[in-house]
Amino acid sequence: MEKSSLFINGEWIINDNQTFFESINPATKEVIGSSCLATEEQVDLAVQAANNAYNEWKLTPSPTRANYLSKISSELKKRRKELAEMMTMEMGKVLKESIGEVDVILQHIEYMHGEAKRLIGEIVPSSSPNRTIQMVREPLGVVACITPWNFPVVLAAYKIFSALITGNTVVWKPASEVALSAEIFTEVIEQSGIPKGVFNLVTGSGQTVGNKLATHENVNIIAFTGSTNVGKKITEMGSNTLKRVSLELGGKNAVIVLRDANLEEAANGIIQSAFTTTGQRCTAASRIIVERSVKAKLIDLLVERTKEMNVGNGLVEESDIGPVVNESQLETIESYVHQAVQEGGKVEIGGKRGSDLEGYFYEPTIISNVKPTDTIAHEEIFGPVLAVLEVDSYEEAMKINNDTIYGLSTSIYTNSLHFANKASREAVSGLVYINSGTSNAEIGVAFGGMKMSGNGHREVSNHSFDLMTEWKSIYTNY
């Protein structure tokens, strides 16, 4: 059974009186390992180590910093399957998705390696003679990366490598559900020979580790992905020390299907967006807003494709959908489906636990007859549940799409250039997809949400440098 340690100042650390928490395989309910519950003192040590390493790391040329990323990439390729299998065992997603996640990390490393040569400033013409003016990017210091369990490593990688390339140092707090995966990834980073203190791993509770990082006087940036409620609290805690805070939060993403759409393509995109990662994605399709005249045909196609999906242990090759992450999430999904039916929703398929399976399984579910005022039409479920709402026009569809506190991802299926362009302008979403699903992002493209889905910062692209650096203006008279 695995037992992980903390990684602080280049050393793996466990105190004599260290306490631990268990990692549970959601497909089998078996304990697969345990991880350290870091103390506040250990968090202090990690931040101190990162702070001490910062002065030298920020002066290291960015192409030299990028060389460590190349070494990380080489080591990650060797441990690709091992890391993927651990992610599947810890949080449940099917193995092909976990392998895909590792491959996206490798793509992101390649992208960030190139960006190390493009940390470009500006030269501004001066209004005075014999003067030059330069504007350059400066790192801020220690970055606390606080990441969720649904993408155990790649969401951390986006933050970590953006921070390291720009000259910041890192303390990473992963979600407790995926601490063993975080340890493997940390071992990969360690093997690159990165200087001591530049990267640190602390596992444990949000109450202890997360709160300490959010309030620590020597943490300059918090990069957080998680729930909206926790994001608000982190912002409040960080405000006393004027930390820069980046929030990637929830979503209630919709796919709009107009009467002129290719329904076969729409059904394929919806199923991929709704049920990949068992619906446990911030960009997952949670609402289908379809014009009334094609609703019945679309539902038939969705039900037909859903019936073809195999629910099971993510390590089994035939599985298309794994378990949800834990019992609490399973109960939350059950509660939302029950309430949807009470409010008049009709279960077209699914609507119950995978009763013949041992773990935390819930069948992929489609609920029709959902009204815009229903609970399931507004609140994030984070599970394999689709709500179908019918409308009479594009205008009604877009109004319903935007009538939510969230603004992460919107998709529209249509063969009309008119409505495609209107949707791209009118959707209050950080991401808009025309004729593809809600979960289809690419490396190098700014990622983030509007309204309660985020606070304006962007990741996955060079736009993340706006979070990780600040501008310094240099005036030289000669």
C-alpha atoms as one frame of an Amber mdcrd trajectory, in Angstrom:
protein
   0.000   0.000   0.000   1.303   3.429  -0.984   2.303   5.943   1.709   3.246
   9.383   0.456   5.451  12.083   1.964   5.701  15.845   1.765   8.287  17.340
  -0.595   9.865  20.436   0.940  13.128  22.132  -0.057  14.180  19.192  -2.221
  13.614  16.576   0.502  10.868  14.029   1.197   9.649  14.645   4.742   7.553
  12.743   7.279   7.568  13.773  10.944   7.742  11.147  13.680   4.262  12.141
  14.864   2.819  12.672  11.367  -0.840  11.853  10.839  -2.204  10.468   7.582
  -5.389  10.243   5.544  -6.435   7.390   3.275  -6.905   7.318  -0.489  -9.939
   5.263  -1.559 -10.490   3.688  -4.972 -14.032   4.835  -5.875 -14.549   1.854
  -8.181 -13.880  -0.737  -5.467 -14.001   1.210  -2.163 -10.583  -0.270  -1.349
  -7.857   1.686   0.427  -4.940   2.095  -1.975  -2.644   4.221   0.158  -2.238
   7.047   2.621  -0.812  10.544   2.531   0.516  13.087   5.019  -1.735  15.580
   6.729   0.649  18.521   6.655   0.735  20.746   9.727   0.768  24.545   9.636
   4.440  24.391  10.617   5.213  22.202   7.604   3.331  24.600   5.321   5.500
  27.377   6.783   8.618  25.361   5.943   7.458  24.876   2.360   6.705  28.567
   1.865  10.007  29.533   3.474  11.881  27.149   1.172  10.113  28.579  -1.883
  10.748  32.135  -0.714  14.446  31.446  -0.144  14.820  29.857  -3.584  13.020
  32.689  -5.354  15.842  35.258  -5.507  18.168  32.932  -7.389  15.460  31.295
  -9.525  14.092  34.619 -10.818  17.589  35.572 -12.017  17.975  32.274 -13.882
  17.457  32.970 -17.611  14.039  31.763 -18.730  15.477  29.463 -21.461  17.537
  27.809 -18.722  14.410  27.432 -16.592  12.752  25.851 -19.643  15.492  23.219
 -19.824  14.144  21.743 -16.598  10.779  21.352 -18.327  12.452  19.278 -21.041
  13.866  16.966 -18.381  10.452  16.747 -16.702   8.943  15.769 -20.050  11.486
  12.986 -20.564  10.845  11.535 -17.107   7.068  11.856 -17.464   7.116   9.812
 -20.665   8.777   6.970 -18.735   6.098   7.034 -16.025   3.135   7.882 -18.249
   1.176   4.684 -17.654   2.034   4.488 -13.946   0.722   7.987 -13.326  -2.372
   7.382 -15.454  -3.236   4.192 -13.587  -2.863   5.930 -10.237  -5.175   8.761
 -11.340  -7.782   6.221 -12.413  -7.495   4.338  -9.129  -7.768   7.510  -7.053
 -10.599   9.412  -8.748 -12.217   6.892 -11.077 -11.967   8.241 -14.629 -11.417
   5.588 -17.298  -7.790   4.805 -18.098  -7.882   6.154 -21.655  -8.885   9.541
 -20.228  -6.100   9.427 -17.647  -3.544   8.589 -20.332  -4.976  11.456 -22.369
  -4.472  13.765 -19.389  -0.786  12.842 -19.165  -0.413  13.443 -22.895  -1.935
  16.923 -22.533   0.657  17.676 -19.832   3.395  16.712 -22.288   1.863  19.029
 -24.902   1.661  21.834 -22.361   5.314  21.382 -21.391   6.294  21.664 -25.059
   4.196  24.817 -25.397   5.623  26.442 -22.256   9.149  25.544 -23.310   8.622
  27.621 -26.428   7.042  30.479 -24.480  10.222  30.790 -22.403  11.753  32.507
 -25.442   8.747  34.812 -25.765   8.581  36.509 -22.370   8.765  39.691 -24.364
   8.534  43.197 -22.948   8.097  46.495 -24.756  10.250  49.440 -25.794   8.297
  52.690 -25.684   9.378  55.892 -27.506  10.250  58.606 -25.008   9.093  62.211
 -25.245  12.514  63.292 -23.928  15.762  63.256 -25.931  18.543  60.823 -24.969
  16.210  58.513 -23.038  15.092  54.915 -23.541  12.057  53.353 -21.884  11.652
  49.604 -21.402   8.803  47.630 -19.885   9.687  44.131 -18.666   7.828  41.315
 -16.913   8.883  40.578 -13.348   7.894  37.479 -11.325   6.125  38.076  -8.032
   7.541  35.368  -5.747   5.844  32.345  -4.189   2.818  30.894  -5.990   0.412
  28.649  -4.072  -1.244  26.242  -6.513  -4.437  24.749  -5.042  -5.957  22.179
  -7.381  -8.983  19.823  -7.565  -9.395  16.070  -7.939 -11.212  15.806 -11.286
  -8.040  16.461 -13.288  -5.436  15.407 -10.711  -2.333  16.632 -12.513  -2.997
  18.622 -15.691  -4.799  21.488 -13.937  -1.824  21.714 -11.598   0.608  21.552
 -14.530  -1.012  24.592 -16.169  -0.348  26.618 -13.027   3.001  25.135 -12.012
   4.784  25.490 -15.350   3.440  28.972 -15.990   4.783  29.969 -12.565   8.171
  28.308 -13.008   8.828  29.603 -16.533   8.205  33.189 -15.427  10.621  32.914
 -12.487   8.261  32.256  -9.589   8.585  29.408  -7.095   5.772  27.018  -6.179
   4.012  25.366  -3.254   1.432  22.873  -4.520  -1.558  21.680  -2.514  -3.450
  19.013  -4.481  -6.907  17.743  -3.561  -6.682  15.050  -0.895  -8.507  12.520
  -3.093  -5.559  12.467  -5.532  -2.553  12.942  -3.263  -0.826   9.753  -4.448
  -1.002  10.927  -8.058   0.483  14.240  -6.926   3.380  12.397  -5.305   4.227
  10.593  -8.559   4.151  13.866 -10.476   6.357  15.475  -7.828   8.858  12.632
  -8.187   8.936  13.353 -11.908   9.681  17.024 -11.239  12.328  16.085  -8.664
  14.120  13.911 -11.224  14.669  16.972 -13.425  17.216  18.237 -10.891  15.283
  21.441 -10.309  16.952  23.532  -7.568  15.886  22.933  -3.980  12.926  24.959
  -2.829  11.773  25.973  -6.296   8.985  23.386  -6.180   7.308  22.003  -3.046
   4.398  19.633  -2.334   2.193  19.790   0.765  -0.820  17.505   1.112  -3.631
  17.732   3.611  -6.895  19.436   4.407  -8.135  22.679   2.966  -8.883  23.823
   6.485  -5.224  23.570   7.506  -3.068  23.654   4.382  -5.328  25.678   2.095
  -6.177  28.319   4.688  -2.550  28.670   5.732  -1.441  29.240   2.145  -4.286
  31.690   1.509  -3.275  33.845   4.468   0.512  33.385   4.442   2.375  36.706
   4.244   5.055  35.232   1.962   2.651  33.794  -0.618   2.198  36.360  -3.384
  -0.124  34.540  -5.792  -2.879  31.991  -5.283  -3.845  29.971  -8.352  -7.001
  28.045  -7.489  -9.345  25.711  -9.344 -12.402  24.433  -7.497 -15.843  25.379
  -6.284 -17.196  28.912  -6.404 -17.879  29.001  -2.664 -14.312  28.023  -1.769
 -12.974  30.485  -4.344 -14.840  33.323  -2.644 -13.381  32.371   0.736  -9.849
  32.205  -0.660 -10.269  35.671  -2.169 -11.387  37.044   1.212  -8.500  35.406
   3.059  -5.928  36.602   0.538  -7.180  40.191   0.534  -5.489  41.149   3.819
  -2.064  40.729   2.211  -3.160  41.942  -1.256  -2.407  38.615  -2.871  -3.074
  38.209  -6.547  -5.757  35.517  -6.766  -6.737  33.541  -9.868  -9.986  31.566
  -9.697 -11.166  28.864 -12.104 -14.579  27.899 -10.747 -17.811  26.130 -11.614
 -20.108  26.130 -14.611 -23.642  25.336 -15.720 -22.769  24.865 -19.352 -25.364
  24.589 -22.093 -25.509  23.164 -25.587 -27.996  25.037 -27.762 -29.405  22.920
 -30.596 -31.323  24.780 -33.290 -33.770  23.176 -35.708 -31.317  23.422 -38.622
 -28.520  21.613 -36.785 -26.940  18.318 -37.803 -28.538  16.281 -35.016 -26.187
  13.322 -35.399 -23.163  15.570 -34.821 -24.942  17.377 -32.006 -25.729  14.122
 -30.225 -22.112  12.980 -30.475 -20.794  16.272 -29.112 -23.324  16.359 -26.293
 -22.556  12.825 -25.121 -18.823  13.533 -25.125 -19.284  16.783 -23.219 -21.796
  15.448 -20.708 -20.426  12.052 -19.743 -16.652  12.194 -20.199 -14.985  12.097
 -16.754 -18.431  10.958 -15.516 -19.642  14.525 -15.903 -17.134  15.711 -13.308
 -15.728  18.593 -15.354 -16.237  22.303 -14.895 -16.859  22.451 -18.660 -19.232
  19.467 -18.775 -22.494  19.919 -20.687 -25.188  20.079 -18.035 -28.063  21.653
 -20.000 -29.411  20.989 -23.478 -31.498  23.851 -24.833 -33.204  22.552 -27.957
 -35.798  23.956 -30.325 -39.109  22.198 -29.854 -39.448  20.831 -33.382 -36.305
  18.669 -33.089 -36.435  17.848 -29.378 -37.908  14.353 -29.711 -35.433  13.315
 -32.414 -32.474  14.656 -30.432 -33.547  12.862 -27.253 -33.898   9.599 -29.188
 -30.346   9.978 -30.496 -28.977  10.840 -27.047 -30.703   7.876 -25.405 -29.502
   5.564 -28.171 -25.868   6.634 -27.670 -26.127   6.542 -23.895 -27.335   2.935
 -24.007 -24.115   2.012 -25.803 -21.930   3.269 -22.953 -20.425   0.802 -20.491
 -20.271   1.835 -16.842 -17.496   0.165 -14.870 -14.057   0.226 -13.282 -11.877
   2.684 -15.169  -9.028   0.159 -15.337 -11.201  -2.184 -17.413 -10.634  -1.459
 -21.089 -14.311  -1.820 -22.049 -15.442   0.877 -19.584 -16.632   4.188 -21.028
 -17.754   5.770 -17.751 -16.146   5.251 -14.360 -17.452   5.943 -10.857 -17.944
   9.351  -9.294 -15.247  10.325  -6.856 -16.854   9.407  -3.503 -20.024   8.605
  -1.573 -20.750  12.257  -0.848 -20.742  13.136  -4.550 -22.927  10.127  -5.307
 -25.495  11.264  -2.745 -25.424  14.802  -4.158 -26.204  13.511  -7.654 -29.032
  11.335  -6.323 -30.511  14.307  -4.513 -30.504  16.498  -7.641 -32.137  13.802
  -9.777 -34.801  13.160  -7.129 -35.567  16.872  -6.914 -35.726  17.169 -10.705
 -38.366  14.445 -10.862 -40.329  16.096  -8.048 -40.318  19.349 -10.031 -41.756
  17.605 -13.106 -38.723  16.253 -14.924 -38.941  12.982 -16.845 -36.059  10.499
 -16.659 -35.414   9.325 -20.224 -32.556   7.010 -19.225 -30.526   6.320 -16.078
 -31.602   8.068 -12.912 -30.150   5.592 -10.430 -26.997   4.087  -8.973 -25.158
   1.310 -10.752 -26.666  -1.251  -8.386 -24.708  -4.275  -9.636 -21.368  -2.519
  -9.125 -19.367  -2.262  -5.911 -18.155   1.335  -6.071 -19.656   4.817  -6.332
 -21.322   4.411  -9.714 -24.196   6.429 -11.132 -25.793   5.681 -14.468 -25.523
   8.342 -17.194 -28.822  10.186 -16.930 -30.958  12.303 -19.246 -33.917  14.245
 -17.833 -36.423  15.972 -20.119 -39.348  18.331 -19.427 -37.042  20.565 -17.396
 -38.244  24.139 -16.923 -35.886  27.140 -16.783 -36.901  27.730 -13.153 -36.137
  24.157 -11.996 -33.243  23.590  -9.616 -31.490  21.240 -12.037 -31.491  24.031
 -14.639 -29.458  26.352 -12.406 -27.209  24.507  -9.948 -23.986  22.709 -10.809
 -24.346  18.941 -10.280 -20.857  17.674 -11.180 -22.068  14.284 -12.309 -23.361
  12.409 -15.390 -26.730  14.192 -15.560 -28.167  16.086 -18.551 -31.181  18.394
 -18.267 -33.146  18.982 -21.483 -35.036  22.262 -21.890 -37.144  23.048 -24.970
 -37.606  26.466 -26.587 -39.320  28.033 -29.581 -36.516  30.225 -30.888 -32.820
  31.121 -30.824 -33.645  34.252 -28.810 -35.356  32.214 -26.083 -32.502  29.717
 -26.066 -29.843  32.386 -25.590 -31.833  34.063 -22.838 -32.006  30.767 -20.921
 -28.331  30.066 -21.614 -27.300  33.359 -20.031 -29.763  33.120 -17.139 -27.304
  31.551 -14.702 -24.723  32.792 -12.215 -22.049  30.971 -14.222 -20.397  31.817
 -17.535 -17.817  29.217 -18.453 -18.733  27.368 -21.659 -21.516  27.576 -24.244
 -21.984  25.449 -27.353 -24.364  25.920 -30.258 -25.190  23.534 -33.088 -26.535
  25.232 -36.186 -25.916  25.438 -39.928 -26.798  29.128 -39.885 -23.903  31.557
 -40.150 -26.257  34.190 -38.798 -27.060  32.375 -35.552 -23.510  31.060 -35.133
 -22.125  34.590 -35.189 -24.907  35.948 -32.973 -24.166  33.222 -30.414 -20.441
  33.942 -30.419 -21.218  37.563 -29.484 -24.221  37.099 -27.208 -23.217  34.103
 -25.080 -21.951  35.328 -21.705 -19.225  32.696 -21.556 -15.455  32.635 -21.524
 -15.603  29.763 -24.033 -17.957  29.509 -27.012 -18.027  26.510 -29.350 -19.770
  26.465 -32.715 -20.765  22.924 -33.760 -18.720  21.143 -31.098 -19.309  20.274
 -27.456 -18.694  22.412 -24.379 -15.506  20.613 -23.378 -13.093  20.943 -26.273
 -10.272  23.324 -25.286  -6.794  23.364 -26.829  -3.324  24.219 -25.553  -2.291
  27.796 -26.263  -5.829  29.206 -26.158  -6.931  31.354 -23.208  -9.124  29.323
 -20.831 -11.421  30.757 -18.173 -14.930  31.857 -17.327 -17.079  34.910 -16.726
 -19.425  35.821 -13.861 -19.185  33.233 -11.027 -17.057  30.918 -13.166 -13.903
  32.933 -12.514 -12.430  36.322 -11.717 -11.028  37.264 -15.111  -7.646  35.531
 -15.195  -6.881  33.020 -17.935  -4.848  29.806 -18.075  -3.494  27.243 -20.587
  -1.940  29.955 -22.795   0.617  32.757 -22.525  -2.186  34.878 -21.069  -1.421
  33.107 -17.783   1.718  35.276 -17.609  -0.533  38.236 -16.809  -1.220  36.489
 -13.497   2.310  35.283 -12.859   4.148  38.551 -13.558   3.877  42.285 -13.054
   5.219  45.056 -15.244   8.340  47.044 -14.379   9.062  50.255 -16.320  12.731
  51.190 -16.717  13.790  54.718 -17.736  17.400  55.215 -18.863  18.876  58.649
 -19.601  22.105  58.554 -21.590
